[in-house]
Amino acid sequence: MDALIDQTRRLHSSLFAQELQECRSWEKFLQALPGEVPLVLEWPGVGPHVLVVHRLSEERLVFYNSLGLGGEVGASLVSGGPIRIQEEEGLESLPAQQVRLWMEEGRAVALLG
């Protein structure tokens, strides 16, 4: 996961000339929303992965998943990691409490500018 964090930080810096800092605090992470916040995590069943979190909506984190397969809006997505819900086109969601637990366990790190 550390290699993916470093790679994401370098890519962001080269594209946007902005340094990202690791954030392991749930409260600081939530303060950065809404926005486009990279979240590097150890995706269960897949391995290290980057999601781009957009917002908190009704106790769910809505995010872009580059490996997402898509589906009908409202559909449960069960392949390739934890069960998610398909939100509007291109976006998925997970329960916020699940992501908070991953952060507390050290399995998820937000990257803030």
Secondary structure in CASP SS format (residue, H / E / C, confidence):
PFRMAT SS
TARGET T0000
AUTHOR 0000-0000-0000
METHOD secondary structure of the structure
MODEL  1
M C 1.00
D H 1.00
A H 1.00
L H 1.00
I H 1.00
D H 1.00
Q H 1.00
T H 1.00
R H 1.00
R H 1.00
L H 1.00
H H 1.00
S H 1.00
S H 1.00
L H 1.00
F H 1.00
A C 1.00
Q C 1.00
E C 1.00
L C 1.00
Q E 1.00
E E 1.00
C E 1.00
R C 1.00
S C 1.00
W H 1.00
E H 1.00
K H 1.00
F H 1.00
L H 1.00
Q H 1.00
A C 1.00
L C 1.00
P C 1.00
G C 1.00
E C 1.00
V E 1.00
P E 1.00
L E 1.00
V E 1.00
L E 1.00
E E 1.00
W E 1.00
P C 1.00
G C 1.00
V C 1.00
G E 1.00
P E 1.00
H E 1.00
V E 1.00
L E 1.00
V E 1.00
V E 1.00
H E 1.00
R E 1.00
L E 1.00
S E 1.00
E C 1.00
E C 1.00
R E 1.00
L E 1.00
V E 1.00
F E 1.00
Y E 1.00
N E 1.00
S C 1.00
L C 1.00
G C 1.00
L C 1.00
G C 1.00
G C 1.00
E C 1.00
V C 1.00
G C 1.00
A C 1.00
S E 1.00
L E 1.00
V C 1.00
S C 1.00
G C 1.00
G C 1.00
P C 1.00
I C 1.00
R E 1.00
I E 1.00
Q E 1.00
E C 1.00
E C 1.00
E C 1.00
G C 1.00
L E 1.00
E E 1.00
S E 1.00
L E 1.00
P E 1.00
A H 1.00
Q H 1.00
Q H 1.00
V H 1.00
R H 1.00
L H 1.00
W H 1.00
M H 1.00
E H 1.00
E C 1.00
G C 1.00
R C 1.00
A E 1.00
V E 1.00
A E 1.00
L E 1.00
L E 1.00
G C 1.00
END
